[in-house]
Amino acid sequence: MAVVHQTNTFYDADPYNPLTWATHLTVTNEDGSSTDNTSADLLYDGLLTTFCGTNSLANNGQKRLIRFDRQAISPSCPTMKRPLRMFIRNFTAGSLTFLVDGVAVTPTTNTAAESATGGWVEIVGGTGTVSTWEVKHTNGNADINIAAIEGGTILHCNTFDRIEFNDSFLSTTEEDYNVPSTTLKPNTNTAFFTATWESFERVTGSAGTPQDFAITDLEAGGTDGTVRGWIHGRRPTKGLQYPRGYYNT
């Protein structure tokens, strides 16, 4: 498994500034009477062993929640991508409610997510973006613990986004990149003009109709009749590359 940490991410409008996901996170109870964001950074530290939780909120019987809103705090941070999933622990069926962009969703938990170690839970699929999400416990004073958020198959972090590749690109040879189904494919552009060459036309064109040779064609008045040349009188006996001999009449 190869992991790349990139500081210049396409999620960030200014690639020279770190991402600010955590500043748009709120850890609070339902009526807002108790808020504690000290663990917000743990949700975006790139680790699956440190959890952002509601453990430090006041025990006042209120239901606890963790909410993300990219526009709630200025300046706005980029939208997250879909599909969206979270690394949650102690998530049993029916113990948590989820909102994504104001719409209630019902993710399915799994054995890993129900444990104290935690596991990935698919929150919402499809394509597009996510501007807000909220996770709330259904019982008062019960805690929520989320270690990581992944949007569009990218693990979101405050100072970088981490991309994980199934194959180790460090040991991949250049031949492996030449996948016939995806690379070295011809384009679909057509020529904007057609070059015509006489030699090409002569070879590929239709052959003419053969004609028999007739000696009469050389007679005066024939198809290829003779025409008087510019030499008058006798032929020269010298000055030619191949003299024709000496003619004495």
Rosetta blueprint (number, residue, H / E / L):
1 M L
2 A E
3 V E
4 V E
5 H E
6 Q E
7 T L
8 N L
9 T L
10 F L
11 Y L
12 D L
13 A L
14 D L
15 P L
16 Y L
17 N L
18 P L
19 L L
20 T L
21 W L
22 A H
23 T H
24 H H
25 L E
26 T E
27 V E
28 T E
29 N E
30 E L
31 D L
32 G L
33 S L
34 S L
35 T E
36 D L
37 N L
38 T L
39 S L
40 A H
41 D H
42 L H
43 L H
44 Y H
45 D L
46 G L
47 L L
48 L L
49 T L
50 T L
51 F L
52 C E
53 G E
54 T L
55 N L
56 S L
57 L L
58 A L
59 N L
60 N L
61 G L
62 Q L
63 K E
64 R E
65 L E
66 I E
67 R E
68 F E
69 D E
70 R L
71 Q L
72 A L
73 I L
74 S L
75 P L
76 S L
77 C L
78 P L
79 T L
80 M E
81 K E
82 R L
83 P L
84 L E
85 R E
86 M E
87 F E
88 I E
89 R L
90 N L
91 F L
92 T L
93 A L
94 G L
95 S L
96 L E
97 T E
98 F E
99 L E
100 V E
101 D L
102 G L
103 V E
104 A E
105 V E
106 T L
107 P L
108 T L
109 T L
110 N L
111 T H
112 A H
113 A H
114 E H
115 S L
116 A L
117 T L
118 G L
119 G E
120 W E
121 V E
122 E E
123 I E
124 V E
125 G L
126 G L
127 T L
128 G L
129 T E
130 V E
131 S L
132 T E
133 W E
134 E E
135 V E
136 K E
137 H E
138 T E
139 N E
140 G E
141 N L
142 A L
143 D L
144 I L
145 N E
146 I E
147 A E
148 A E
149 I E
150 E E
151 G E
152 G L
153 T L
154 I E
155 L E
156 H E
157 C L
158 N L
159 T L
160 F L
161 D E
162 R E
163 I E
164 E E
165 F E
166 N L
167 D L
168 S L
169 F H
170 L H
171 S H
172 T L
173 T L
174 E H
175 E H
176 D H
177 Y H
178 N L
179 V L
180 P L
181 S L
182 T L
183 T L
184 L L
185 K L
186 P L
187 N L
188 T L
189 N L
190 T L
191 A L
192 F L
193 F L
194 T L
195 A L
196 T L
197 W L
198 E H
199 S H
200 F H
201 E H
202 R H
203 V H
204 T H
205 G L
206 S L
207 A L
208 G L
209 T L
210 P L
211 Q L
212 D L
213 F L
214 A L
215 I H
216 T H
217 D H
218 L H
219 E L
220 A L
221 G L
222 G L
223 T L
224 D L
225 G L
226 T L
227 V L
228 R L
229 G L
230 W L
231 I L
232 H L
233 G L
234 R L
235 R L
236 P L
237 T L
238 K L
239 G L
240 L L
241 Q L
242 Y L
243 P L
244 R L
245 G L
246 Y L
247 Y L
248 N L
249 T L
